[in-house]
C-alpha cells in the first residue's frame, strides 16, 4: 500500500470512527433522557407503578454508564469477510438507526470471535483483520496507524507478527491495569467464553495473562447472562489491597459495575486483616479441621454451672443447677438454630423449668388443701374450692414468670450460661485461653496474647464463627421506615407472574412462601437505592452468581470453605499457578482444596504463553523454578528485549544509590524494589514491596534486594519477584 493510499484509507477509517462516536453520543443522550424521564414519571400513587419506575431508572442508568465507559478506544478493529461484508469491533455494540444494521460489534458478541481466533489455517470466514491505533480523546478520536493481517492464503500476508500485541507489551506500565480487549489471544479467548456454569481452574505461569483473562471473562459473562448476574453480582477475590487497586479499574472501564472486590483478609465482615501468622500456625488455621474446632468452641460457651445459681424471689428461692441448665441447653440445641438465635429458646425453657421448680417448692398441689390454703393466705387471695385450684396455680405461675422476667439474677444466669457472642469475642477469648483451647480440642500452638491484631488466616475463622453464632439479637434499627405496603404489592406482582409461569398448582412454592412483605421491606431500607455491588458488599449473607479467585494457589482450605458458601451455584473462575505458591496453607494440588467441596466436578485449563516477561528475564527465572519445582514447565515468552538482567554485589548503604540510578535510567513507566524486609527503603523513588505484596502486579523495571534471603525463606517468592518486570530486572546481592 502506497503512502498516499495509506493516508486515504486512514482518513476514511477516522471518518468511520467519528460516525460511531456520533451514534454513541446519540444513544447516550437517549438513555439519559429515558433515565430522567423515568425518575420524574408520575406514579399516581400506584405501588406497582413505583416499582416499575425504580426498575426503569436503574436499567437506563446502567445503560448510560456502559455507554460512557466505551467512549475511550471505542472502535479498535475491523473484519473483512469472505462474503464481501465488513464488521467493525469495539467496546460496545451500536446499531445504525438509518438502516437498523449493526454499526459496531461488541467484542463479547459471538460474531466478534474471529477477530481473536481466526488464523491462516482456520480463517473463520475472514479475509482480512485490521487493528487500529488511535489517538486523541472522544469524540475526536482518530486513526494514526493501522495494521492488516491478510488471512486469505492466496494473498500475500503483510506480516506474521501482531504489532498491536507487541505495542501493548512494550508500552510503559501505569499505576492501574489496562484492559486487553484489543489484544486478546486465541487461547485466552477460548477460556473467556467458557459457559457460566461449573468451576474452571485456569493455571498459567507468570505473565500469561491469568488475571486479565479472569476479568474479561467476568465482563463476557455479565454480557451473556446480564439478567442473572446483574441481580446477584460477581465477587472477585485478589491477594492484596494493592492488587485490588491495580486491577479494580478494568471492569468499570468495560462498563461493568455489578462486581465486588475483596481479599482473603476481608472475608470476615467488618474486619480488615493484613498481619501474617508463622507458617505452622497459618497451616493449622487454614485446615478444615478448624470447622470442628470452632463448633466445639461455641458449644463450650453454652455452659453448665459448677455450683447452683440462686435466684431469690419474694416467696421462694429458685436454683439453676446442672440438671435444669442441661435440659434447657438440650432443647435449645435441638432447634438447630445459630447460637445467638437459640439463646431465646434457652432462656424461655430455663424460665419454664424454674417456674415448675417454684410451683413444686411452694406446694401448689391440688391434692394438698392445707398447704394451698396457707399459700393463698400468704398471697392475700381468698380461699376457694379445690375445683378452682388450677386457676390459682395458673396465677401462681404467672407471678413466678413475672418475678423471673424482672429479676436481674435470672438474666445474669442466662448471660453466664448462654451469652450473646460475637465472632471477634469468641476467637480472641479462645486464642487467649489454654483452657478454652483444650475444651475445643484445638492446637495449643494457636495461643496468643489478648489484643493481638487479626491475621489474614483469622478472617475465614471469624466468618465461620459468624455463621455459627448468627446475628446479634435486637440489631440496629434502620433510620428510614420500611414501606411494607409497597413490598406487599411487589410480592403480589411476583406471585402473579409466578402463577402465570408455573400454573395454579396449590403445592407449587411461591415467592411469599419464602419472604413476607415486612421482611422484604426491611431488606430494602435504605439499600434499595444502592446498586448491586454496594448492597452485596454490605451484606455478609449475600449469595453471588459468580466467584473469581485470583492467585488461587494462596488460598487455604478454610478460605475456600467460606468463599464457596457465598457462591452456592459453584459458578467459579479460579486462576493461579501452583509454582508461585507463597502461603504455607495454600494449595499444593488443586484437588486438595477443591476436592472436599467439588469432588472432581471442575475443569482445568492451562495458559502457556508469557506475554509480560521478556525471554532474557524468563531464562534466569526458569533456573530458579527448576531448582524448587522441576516438574513445572515455565511459560514461553513471546518477545525479547536484547537486555539481560543485571546483577551486582553491594553493601546495604549502597542500595539507595543503585535504585536511584535505575530510576534515572527509566524514562517512563514504573519501578519497583522488592525485598524480604523493605524497612528503610520506603523513601526510594520506587514502589517498595515484599514478594507477597508484589503478587499479581507488574512493573517496567524491578530491583530485587538480597535475593538470597528471599530464596532462603521460599524459592517461589524469588521466582515471583523476578517475573514482575516487563522490561528490565536487576538483582542486588548484599555483601559486607
Buried (B, 14 or more C-beta within 10 A) or exposed (E): EEEEEEEEBBEEBBEBBBBBBEBBBEBBEBBBEBBEEBEEBEEEEEBBBBBBBBEBBBBBBBBBBBBBBBBEBBBBBBBBBEEEEEBBBBBBBBEEEEEEEBBBBBBBBEBBBBBBBBEEEEBBEBBBBBBBBBEEEBBEBBBEBBBBBBBBEEEEEEEEEBBBBBBBBEEEBEEEBBBBBBBBBEBBBBBBBBEBEBBBBBBBBBBBBBBBBBBBBBBBBBBBBEEBBBEBBBBBBBBBBBBBBBBBBBBEBBBBBBBBBBBBBBBBBEBEBBEBBEEEBBBBBBBBBBBEBBBBBBBBBBEBBEEBBEBEBEBBEBBBBEEBBEEBBEBBBEEEBBBBBBBBBBBBBBBBBBBBBBBEBBEBBEEBEEEBEEBBEEEEEEEEEEEEBEEBBEEBBEBBBEBBEEBEBBBEBBEEBBBBBBBBBBBBBBBBBEEBBEBBEBBEEBBBEEEEEBBBBBBBBBBBBBBBBBEEEEEEEBEEEBBBEBBBBBBBBBBEEBEEEEEEEEEEEEBBEEBEBEBBBBBBBEBBEEBBBBBBBEEBEBBBBBBBBBBBBBBBBBBBBBBBBBBEBBBBBBBBBBBBBBBBBBBEEBBEBBBEBBEEEBEEBBBEBBBBBBBBBBBBBBEBBEEBBEEBBBBEBBBEBEEBBEEEEBEBEBBBEBBEEBBEEBEEBBBBBBBBEBEEBEEBEBBBBBBBBBBBBBBBBBBBBBBEBBBEEBBBBBBBBBBBBBBBBBBBBBEE
